[in-house]
Amino acid sequence: MPHAIQIRQTGGPEVLNWTPIEVADPGSGQVRLRQVAAGLNYIDIYHRTGFYPQPLPFIPGLEGAGTVEAIGQDVRRFKVGDRVAYAGPAGGYSEVRLIEADRLVRLPEAISFDQAAAMMLQGMTAQVLIRQVYPVKAGDLILVHAAAGGTGLILCQWAAALGATVIGTVSTEAKAELAHAHGCSHTILYTKQDFVAEAIRISGESLRRFSVSIACGVRVRARRIGDRRCDGV
């Protein structure tokens, strides 16, 4: 019988229960997934503590990757044995689970289960920010907050590949090195430097190219750069 980490009441880590579960055959439009990896995210703690309430009992975890074990009626895009990943809904802390087929993406062989389970939420966040909220293009100068975080590292690499110049805010020298290694051209230690003043210094006369300021996982007080407010989320 497969097992899952189940939460019956909210609280600290002690409420995480390793529990045997029964997983039914997939219904119409569903897939039964044998999970190989589950993503861990801070929102899982919010769910566990009740800060973001969930109906009890529940299995936490919003990301996962594994192999299709069975398919339900009307599932056409996947077959048994396919390698897949997803981001939501909750239920990722389980060895086997049911999930709607339309929540899955097929994995290329070059991407491991571990990589897929760790990148889905961050990767989709990055995609929305630089391809939908603001379509980053060659020649843009962008400011990424928390540039050494999960989403920030993807943003730096992606934006650099698109031809943008990336300024990233980080909290430590070690994180600055990490951001530099992933496409960040300039880093600002916001714990020691005023990021607005540094951004102005780095950009020089190119303030008009400040296209987007993207905050990833940190709260940054709205500031103005010169006579332009940084757009973004």
C-alpha positions, 0 to 999 in steps of 0.5 A: 500500500502506498504512503503519504504525509497527511495533516489531520490538524494544523501545527508544527512539523509534528502534525506531519503523519506518514500514513498508508493511503488507498489510491483508487483507479483514475476517473474520467480525465484523471491519471494515477501517478507514481511519484518519484520526487516532490517539490518543497515550497514555503507555502507548504508551511503556510498550509501546515500551520493553517495560515492558508487554511486547507480542508482537513485532513489533507496531503500537502505539496504543490509540485511533483514529478513521476511516471504515469501508472494508469489513465482514466477514460478520455485521457488522450495526451498521456499513456502509461509510462510517460514521465510527467510533472505538475504544479498543483493541486495539493497532494504532492507529499505522496508516493502515488496520487490521482491528478487531472491529466490537464495539470500535467506536462510531459518531461523531456529526457534531459530533465530529471524528476528532481529537477522538474519537481523543484522548478515548476512553480518557480519556472511558471512564475518566471515565465509569467513575469518576463513573457506575459507581464512584461515581454523582456527583449534584447537591450532591456535593463531589468532589476530582479529582487532576490536574484539568488532565489529559486525564481530569481535564478531562473529569471536571471538566466532567461533574461540574459539569454533573451539579451537583457542586462540584469541587475540583481539585489541579493543579501550576501556576497555568496548570493551575489556570486551565485547570481553572477554565475547565472546571468546577473550582470550586476549585483546590489547587496541590499543589506548594505547598499541603497538599491535605488542609488546603486541602480542609478549608478549602474544604469548611468544615462540609461534610466529610460531602459529600466523596463521592469523591476521584479520582486521574487520572494521579498518585500521591497518598499516601492521606490522611485528611480530618478523620475521613473517608478520601477514597474513590475510585481 
